[in-house]
Amino acid sequence: MADERGSSANVLVAFLSGAALGAVAALLLAPQSGRESREQLRGYARRAEDNLRDLAGRAGESFEDVVDQGKEFVDSQKSVLREAFEAGREAMKRERDRMRGEEQG
């Protein structure tokens, strides 16, 4: 699933980059004044900035989700290890008591 998110993000970045380059090329080759071209470029830049901020926000949310999942995993593994440690401790105590019983008997 992480690979799908990564490849989707790569496709989106590639698409946005291609769209931006295409827009710049179209503006440079279009028969309009320099001022009109600059205003169009500013508009494209603002939209691209908004899209990148949105993408960064979604990436941050995904990162937070992954961190939360990691914390849950660590917490669950701590519980498992704690239970295993306690079971080992109890087994050692039983074996020690059994050995003492054999020594006395």
SVG drawing of the C-alpha trace seen along z (x, -y; Angstrom):
<svg xmlns="http://www.w3.org/2000/svg" viewBox="-5 -44 25 81">
<polyline fill="none" stroke="black" stroke-width="0.4" points="0.0,0.0 2.9,-2.3 4.3,-1.7 0.9,-2.7 0.9,-6.0 4.5,-6.7 3.9,-5.9 0.7,-8.0 2.5,-10.9 5.3,-10.5 2.7,-10.4 1.0,-13.5 4.3,-15.4 5.2,-14.4 1.8,-15.5 2.0,-18.9 5.6,-19.4 4.6,-18.6 1.5,-20.8 3.6,-23.7 6.3,-23.3 3.6,-23.1 1.9,-26.2 5.2,-28.1 6.0,-27.0 2.5,-27.9 2.8,-31.4 6.2,-32.0 4.9,-31.1 1.5,-32.8 0.9,-36.0 0.1,-38.3 1.8,-41.1 4.5,-40.5 2.3,-41.9 -0.5,-39.5 1.9,-36.6 3.4,-37.6 -0.1,-37.8 -0.9,-34.4 2.3,-33.0 1.6,-34.5 -1.8,-32.8 -0.3,-29.5 2.3,-29.9 -0.3,-30.6 -2.3,-27.6 0.8,-25.4 1.7,-26.7 -1.8,-25.9 -1.6,-22.4 1.9,-21.8 0.7,-23.0 -2.3,-20.6 0.0,-17.8 2.4,-18.6 -0.5,-18.6 -1.8,-15.2 1.8,-13.9 2.1,-15.2 -1.2,-13.5 -0.1,-10.3 3.2,-10.5 1.3,-11.2 -0.9,-8.1 2.2,-6.0 3.8,-7.3 0.6,-6.5 0.5,-3.0 4.1,-2.5 3.4,-3.6 0.4,-1.2 2.6,1.6 5.4,0.8 2.8,0.6 1.3,4.0 4.8,5.5 5.7,4.2 2.7,5.9 3.6,9.2 7.2,8.9 6.1,8.0 3.8,11.1 6.6,13.3 9.0,11.9 6.5,12.6 5.8,16.1 9.5,16.8 9.9,15.4 7.1,17.6 8.6,20.7 12.0,19.9 10.4,19.6 8.5,22.9 11.7,24.7 13.7,23.2 11.0,24.3 11.0,27.8 14.8,28.1 14.7,27.0 12.0,29.6 14.2,32.3 17.2,31.3 15.2,31.4 13.4,34.7"/>
</svg>
